[in-house]
Amino acid sequence: MNTRDTIKKALKGRIMTMVFTKKNGDIRKAYGQVVENDQRPSDEYPDLITFVDFSVGGVRSADLSNGDWIIKSGNTVMRKRGRG
């Protein structure tokens, strides 16, 4: 199971907070909900998640292959440290 499918399965539509590293190295914070019916094939985009970001009121995508990230929802905590 890839990163995107693992996150979607663990969150089950719940609201989450997320901190991740963007491609340019900036740190982004987000608060929202993962889009369950993302139309992109997960085998082609295994580390890309699409979510509704409540803090900006729009849909965003995050490429989680760029560096560190952490996602929290209730007692569920998922993270990756380091590049690659």
Backbone torsions as a table, in degrees:
resi	resn	phi	psi	omega
1	MET	NA	133.5	-178.2
2	ASN	-84.2	176.3	-176.1
3	THR	-58.4	-47.8	-177.1
4	ARG	-61.6	-47.1	-179.5
5	ASP	-65.8	-36.5	178.2
6	THR	-63.0	-44.2	180.0
7	ILE	-65.6	-46.3	-179.7
8	LYS	-61.4	-40.5	-180.0
9	LYS	-67.2	-40.6	-178.2
10	ALA	-70.6	-38.3	-176.1
11	LEU	-80.9	-33.4	178.2
12	LYS	51.6	41.7	176.5
13	GLY	84.2	1.3	-179.0
14	ARG	-74.4	159.5	175.9
15	ILE	-74.1	143.7	-176.1
16	MET	-138.6	161.3	167.0
17	THR	-112.8	148.1	-175.5
18	MET	-146.1	142.5	170.6
19	VAL	-128.8	128.0	-178.2
20	PHE	-145.7	162.6	178.8
21	THR	-95.2	126.0	178.1
22	LYS	-78.2	168.9	-179.7
23	LYS	-58.1	-33.3	-178.6
24	ASN	-83.8	2.4	178.0
25	GLY	95.0	-10.2	177.7
26	ASP	-68.9	153.3	176.8
27	ILE	-97.1	130.4	179.5
28	ARG	-117.8	135.1	173.4
29	LYS	-106.8	142.6	-179.8
30	ALA	-143.8	153.5	177.8
31	TYR	-137.3	117.9	-177.3
32	GLY	179.7	-148.1	-174.6
33	GLN	-142.4	133.0	-179.5
34	VAL	-68.0	137.7	176.4
35	VAL	-76.8	118.2	-176.0
36	GLU	-74.0	-36.3	-173.8
37	ASN	-103.0	46.1	176.2
38	ASP	-60.4	129.5	-174.2
39	GLN	-80.3	-12.3	-179.5
40	ARG	-76.6	137.7	179.5
41	PRO	-64.5	131.1	-176.8
42	SER	-69.8	-22.6	177.6
43	ASP	-74.5	-24.7	176.8
44	GLU	-86.9	-27.4	-177.9
45	TYR	-130.0	64.7	-172.4
46	PRO	-68.4	-22.3	-177.4
47	ASP	-110.9	9.5	-178.3
48	LEU	-102.5	121.8	174.6
49	ILE	-115.8	145.3	176.9
50	THR	-110.3	135.8	-176.6
51	PHE	-147.2	154.3	172.3
52	VAL	-86.1	117.5	-178.8
53	ASP	-93.9	106.0	-177.5
54	PHE	-66.3	-25.0	-177.5
55	SER	-72.2	-24.5	177.2
56	VAL	-116.0	-7.4	177.7
57	GLY	71.5	38.4	179.8
58	GLY	-155.2	176.3	178.8
59	VAL	-92.0	136.2	179.1
60	ARG	-134.1	162.5	172.9
61	SER	-122.0	148.2	177.5
62	ALA	-130.8	125.0	175.0
63	ASP	-90.8	106.4	-173.7
64	LEU	-84.0	6.7	178.6
65	SER	-87.0	-2.8	-172.6
66	ASN	-83.7	-13.8	-177.8
67	GLY	163.0	-148.0	-177.4
68	ASP	-69.2	147.5	171.4
69	TRP	-154.9	155.8	174.4
70	ILE	-144.8	136.8	177.7
71	ILE	-127.1	131.3	179.3
72	LYS	-127.4	138.3	174.6
73	SER	-152.1	107.0	-175.6
74	GLY	61.5	-127.0	178.0
75	ASN	-87.0	-2.8	-179.3
76	THR	-85.2	125.1	176.9
77	VAL	-132.0	124.9	176.5
78	MET	-125.4	142.7	-178.6
79	ARG	-154.5	160.2	171.8
80	LYS	-139.0	134.3	177.1
81	ARG	-119.1	140.1	176.4
82	GLY	91.9	162.9	-178.9
83	ARG	-84.8	156.9	172.3
84	GLY	96.6	NA	NA
